[in-house]
């Protein structure tokens, strides 16, 4: 399952996301969306977990909790409806 994580601290890294979600099960991928030109975080990212039950438990437990001094929004990710800004995003997969 693909999980959206919003309102992330600017200093958050993909490793931070992965470690946060690993308490609930295996994380297969984690990344933070960054502006392609400035490389600055856009304040949101995604976590993928193979086990849907573990993913739902993580969403339930982590939504609206404080992570790195910010109240994060955690929910199931849905496909984007508008791809107009596609060329200005990139993922932090270093």
C-alpha positions as CSV (number, residue, x, y, z in Angstrom):
1,X,0.0,0.0,0.0
2,X,1.2,3.5,-0.8
3,X,0.9,6.0,2.1
4,X,0.9,9.7,1.8
5,X,2.8,11.6,4.6
6,X,2.1,15.4,4.7
7,X,3.2,18.4,6.7
8,X,6.8,17.0,7.0
9,X,9.6,19.1,8.6
10,X,11.9,20.5,5.9
11,X,14.8,18.6,7.4
12,X,13.1,15.2,7.2
13,X,14.9,12.6,5.1
14,X,13.7,9.4,3.5
15,X,15.5,7.4,6.2
16,X,13.5,9.3,8.9
17,X,10.3,8.2,7.2
18,X,11.4,4.7,6.8
19,X,12.4,4.4,10.5
20,X,9.1,5.9,11.7
21,X,7.0,3.4,9.7
22,X,9.2,0.3,10.3
23,X,7.7,0.0,13.8
24,X,4.5,-1.3,12.0
25,X,6.1,-3.6,9.4
26,X,8.4,-3.8,6.5
27,X,8.9,-0.6,4.5
28,X,9.6,-1.4,0.8
29,X,10.2,2.2,-0.2
30,X,10.2,5.7,1.3
31,X,10.8,9.1,-0.4
32,X,10.3,12.8,-0.1
33,X,9.1,14.9,-2.9
34,X,11.4,17.8,-3.8
35,X,11.3,20.7,-6.1
36,X,13.3,19.8,-9.2
37,X,15.0,23.2,-9.5
38,X,15.7,24.1,-5.9
39,X,15.9,20.5,-4.4
40,X,14.0,21.8,-1.4
41,X,11.5,19.5,0.2
42,X,7.9,20.2,-0.8
43,X,6.9,19.0,2.7
44,X,5.4,15.7,1.8
45,X,6.4,12.2,0.9
46,X,5.3,8.6,0.4
47,X,5.9,5.3,2.2
48,X,5.2,2.0,0.6
49,X,4.4,-1.1,2.7
50,X,3.8,-4.5,1.3
51,X,1.5,-5.6,4.2
52,X,-1.8,-3.8,3.9
53,X,-2.8,-4.5,7.5
54,X,0.5,-3.1,8.8
55,X,0.0,-0.1,6.5
56,X,-3.5,0.6,7.9
57,X,-2.2,0.2,11.4
58,X,0.6,2.8,10.7
59,X,-2.0,5.2,9.2
60,X,-4.3,4.9,12.2
61,X,-1.4,5.3,14.7
62,X,0.6,8.0,13.0
63,X,-2.0,10.4,11.5
64,X,-2.0,13.7,13.4
65,X,0.9,12.8,15.6
66,X,4.0,15.0,16.1
67,X,7.1,13.9,14.1
68,X,10.2,16.2,14.0
69,X,8.2,18.9,15.8
70,X,5.4,18.9,13.1
71,X,1.9,17.4,13.3
72,X,1.9,15.1,10.3
73,X,-1.0,14.0,8.1
74,X,-0.9,10.3,7.2
75,X,-3.4,8.6,4.9
76,X,-3.7,6.2,2.0
77,X,-2.2,7.7,-1.1
78,X,-4.4,8.2,-4.2
79,X,-3.4,8.8,-7.8
80,X,-2.9,12.5,-8.7
81,X,-5.8,13.9,-10.6
82,X,-3.9,16.8,-12.2
83,X,-0.4,16.2,-13.7
84,X,0.2,19.9,-14.8
85,X,3.1,20.3,-12.3
86,X,4.7,16.9,-13.1
87,X,8.0,18.3,-14.4
88,X,8.7,20.3,-11.2
89,X,8.8,17.4,-8.8
90,X,11.4,14.8,-8.1
91,X,11.9,12.2,-5.4
92,X,14.5,12.0,-2.8
93,X,15.9,8.5,-3.3
94,X,19.5,9.0,-2.5
